[in-house]
Amino acid sequence: MSPRTVEQFDSIRQKKKKLILDTALELFAENGFHATSISQITKKAGISKGLVYNYFESKQDMLDEIISEGFDTIFVNFDLNHDGILTEEEFIYFINKAFTIMSENLRYWKLYFALMLQPKVSETFTGDYIKKGEPMFQMMYNYIKSKGSIDPEGDLMVISAMIEGAFLYSLSIPDMFPVDILREKIIAAIPRLINNQSPKP
């Protein structure tokens, strides 16, 4: 039997790491981050503690990677040409792609949002989330402003909340809030929100 190649070893490592993260996400979401122990993760995954510590220094390290991976999965489709300017086509593509990604792995995103909504978890990532998302929110702000918004900051907050709220509703009550319909409605609603505004008194 020939020895494994570097590529094969890398593939095995990636599979083991994914197993650990998937198991941790499931337990963090269902039992709570602080109530879940490393021992519970290793038992459910069928691996040793030593193997876990080959990949992660701590439970917090796992949490950080789970949050970062979810964020990157969505926002990798933002500003595809990386020129720092968000066009209408890029914005629509981003929204479409985000909903597609979510609908293709509903269980993962249910667990992910269940984890993210835990108060003690949200406290740990808020600062990093703001820092990591700042360039994207700035591009969205500039895009909204370029479309004639008289309140780009307010519109940015509403649009962000509308998209995230749509994710949550379509995950928790899919029969009442079908993904495809929500996606179409949000894409149609954003221009109306930006353009159909009355001046402030």
C-alpha positions as CSV (number, residue, x, y, z in Angstrom):
1,M,0.0,0.0,0.0
2,S,1.5,3.3,-1.1
3,P,1.9,6.1,1.5
4,R,-0.7,8.9,1.5
5,T,0.1,12.0,-0.5
6,V,0.2,15.5,1.0
7,E,-3.1,16.2,-0.7
8,Q,-4.7,13.1,0.9
9,F,-3.5,14.1,4.4
10,D,-4.9,17.6,3.8
11,S,-8.2,16.2,2.7
12,I,-8.4,14.0,5.9
13,R,-7.5,17.0,8.1
14,Q,-10.2,19.1,6.5
15,K,-12.8,16.4,6.9
16,K,-11.9,15.9,10.6
17,K,-12.0,19.7,11.2
18,K,-15.4,19.9,9.5
19,L,-16.7,17.1,11.6
20,I,-15.6,18.9,14.8
21,L,-17.1,22.2,13.7
22,D,-20.4,20.7,12.5
23,T,-20.7,18.8,15.8
24,A,-19.8,21.8,17.9
25,L,-22.4,24.0,16.0
26,E,-25.1,21.4,16.5
27,L,-24.4,21.2,20.3
28,F,-23.8,24.9,20.7
29,A,-27.1,25.7,19.0
30,E,-29.2,23.0,20.8
31,N,-27.7,23.1,24.3
32,G,-26.2,26.6,24.5
33,F,-22.5,27.5,24.0
34,H,-21.6,27.8,27.6
35,A,-23.5,24.6,28.6
36,T,-21.6,22.5,26.0
37,S,-18.3,20.9,27.0
38,I,-15.4,19.7,24.9
39,S,-16.2,16.2,26.2
40,Q,-19.7,16.4,24.8
41,I,-18.4,17.4,21.4
42,T,-15.8,14.6,21.3
43,K,-18.3,12.0,22.4
44,K,-20.9,13.0,19.8
45,A,-18.2,13.3,17.0
46,G,-16.7,9.9,18.0
47,I,-13.2,11.4,18.3
48,S,-10.6,12.0,21.1
49,K,-9.9,15.2,23.0
50,G,-6.4,15.1,21.7
51,L,-7.6,15.2,18.1
52,V,-9.8,18.2,18.9
53,Y,-6.8,20.1,20.5
54,N,-4.8,19.4,17.3
55,Y,-7.2,21.8,15.5
56,F,-8.5,24.1,18.2
57,E,-7.1,25.7,21.3
58,S,-10.4,26.0,23.0
59,K,-14.2,26.0,22.7
60,Q,-14.0,29.7,22.1
61,D,-11.7,29.1,19.2
62,M,-14.3,26.7,17.7
63,L,-17.0,29.4,18.1
64,D,-14.9,32.1,16.5
65,E,-14.3,29.9,13.5
66,I,-18.0,28.8,13.2
67,I,-19.1,32.5,13.2
68,S,-16.4,33.6,10.8
69,E,-17.1,30.7,8.4
70,G,-20.8,31.6,8.3
71,F,-20.1,35.3,7.7
72,D,-17.6,34.6,4.9
73,T,-19.9,32.1,3.2
74,I,-22.5,34.9,2.7
75,F,-20.3,37.9,2.1
76,V,-17.8,36.3,-0.3
77,N,-20.5,37.1,-2.9
78,F,-20.4,40.8,-2.1
79,D,-18.6,43.2,-4.5
80,L,-17.4,40.3,-6.7
81,N,-14.9,42.4,-8.7
82,H,-13.4,43.8,-5.4
83,D,-13.3,47.4,-6.7
84,G,-14.9,48.8,-3.6
85,I,-18.0,50.0,-5.4
86,L,-21.3,48.2,-5.2
87,T,-23.4,48.3,-8.4
88,E,-27.1,47.5,-8.6
89,E,-26.3,44.3,-10.4
90,E,-23.8,43.2,-7.7
91,F,-26.3,44.0,-5.0
92,I,-29.1,42.0,-6.6
93,Y,-26.6,39.1,-7.2
94,F,-25.6,39.2,-3.5
95,I,-29.2,39.0,-2.3
96,N,-30.0,36.2,-4.7
97,K,-26.9,34.3,-3.8
98,A,-27.4,34.7,-0.1
99,F,-31.0,33.3,-0.3
100,T,-29.8,30.4,-2.5
101,I,-27.0,29.5,-0.1
102,M,-29.4,29.5,2.8
103,S,-32.1,27.4,1.0
104,E,-29.6,24.8,0.0
105,N,-28.6,24.1,3.6
106,L,-31.5,25.0,5.8
107,R,-30.4,22.9,8.7
108,Y,-27.0,24.5,8.9
109,W,-28.4,28.0,8.9
110,K,-31.1,27.2,11.4
111,L,-28.4,26.0,13.8
112,Y,-26.2,29.0,12.9
113,F,-28.8,31.6,13.7
114,A,-29.9,29.7,16.8
115,L,-26.3,30.0,18.0
116,M,-25.9,33.6,17.0
117,L,-29.0,34.7,18.8
118,Q,-27.8,33.4,22.2
119,P,-27.1,36.6,24.3
120,K,-23.7,35.6,25.6
121,V,-22.6,34.5,22.1
122,S,-23.7,37.7,20.4
123,E,-21.8,39.7,23.0
124,T,-18.5,38.0,22.0
125,F,-18.8,38.6,18.3
126,T,-20.4,42.0,18.0
127,G,-17.2,44.0,17.9
128,D,-15.5,41.6,15.4
129,Y,-18.7,41.5,13.2
130,I,-18.8,45.4,13.1
131,K,-15.1,45.6,12.2
132,K,-15.3,42.8,9.6
133,G,-18.5,44.1,8.0
134,E,-17.6,47.8,8.0
135,P,-16.3,47.9,4.4
136,M,-19.4,46.1,3.1
137,F,-21.8,48.3,5.1
138,Q,-19.9,51.4,3.8
139,M,-20.3,50.1,0.2
140,M,-24.0,49.6,0.8
141,Y,-24.3,53.1,2.3
142,N,-22.6,54.6,-0.8
143,Y,-24.8,52.6,-3.1
144,I,-28.0,53.7,-1.3
145,K,-26.8,57.3,-1.3
146,S,-26.0,57.1,-5.1
147,K,-29.6,56.0,-5.7
148,G,-30.9,59.2,-4.3
149,S,-31.7,58.3,-0.8
150,I,-32.3,61.3,1.5
151,D,-31.6,59.1,4.6
152,P,-28.9,56.6,3.5
153,E,-28.0,55.7,7.1
154,G,-31.6,55.0,8.0
155,D,-32.2,53.1,4.8
156,L,-29.1,51.0,5.4
157,M,-30.4,50.0,8.8
158,V,-33.9,49.1,7.4
159,I,-32.5,47.2,4.4
160,S,-30.1,45.2,6.6
161,A,-32.8,44.4,9.1
162,M,-35.2,43.4,6.3
163,I,-32.7,41.0,4.7
164,E,-31.7,39.4,8.1
165,G,-35.4,39.2,9.2
166,A,-36.3,37.5,5.9
167,F,-33.6,34.9,6.6
168,L,-35.0,34.2,10.1
169,Y,-38.6,34.1,9.0
170,S,-38.0,31.8,6.1
171,L,-36.0,29.5,8.3
172,S,-38.4,29.4,11.2
173,I,-41.8,29.5,9.3
174,P,-41.0,28.5,5.7
175,D,-44.7,27.7,4.9
176,M,-45.7,31.2,5.7
177,F,-42.6,32.9,4.3
178,P,-41.3,30.9,1.3
179,V,-37.7,31.7,0.4
180,D,-38.2,32.4,-3.3
181,I,-41.1,34.8,-2.7
182,L,-39.3,36.7,0.1
183,R,-36.3,37.1,-2.2
184,E,-38.3,38.6,-5.0
185,K,-40.2,40.9,-2.6
186,I,-37.1,42.2,-1.0
187,I,-35.4,42.9,-4.3
188,A,-38.5,44.8,-5.5
189,A,-38.9,46.6,-2.1
190,I,-35.4,48.1,-1.8
191,P,-35.7,50.6,-4.7
192,R,-39.1,51.7,-3.5
193,L,-37.7,52.2,0.0
194,I,-34.8,54.3,-1.3
195,N,-36.7,56.4,-3.8
196,N,-40.3,56.8,-2.4
197,Q,-39.5,59.0,0.5
198,S,-40.8,62.3,1.8
199,P,-38.5,65.0,3.1
200,K,-38.1,65.2,6.8
201,P,-40.1,68.0,8.4
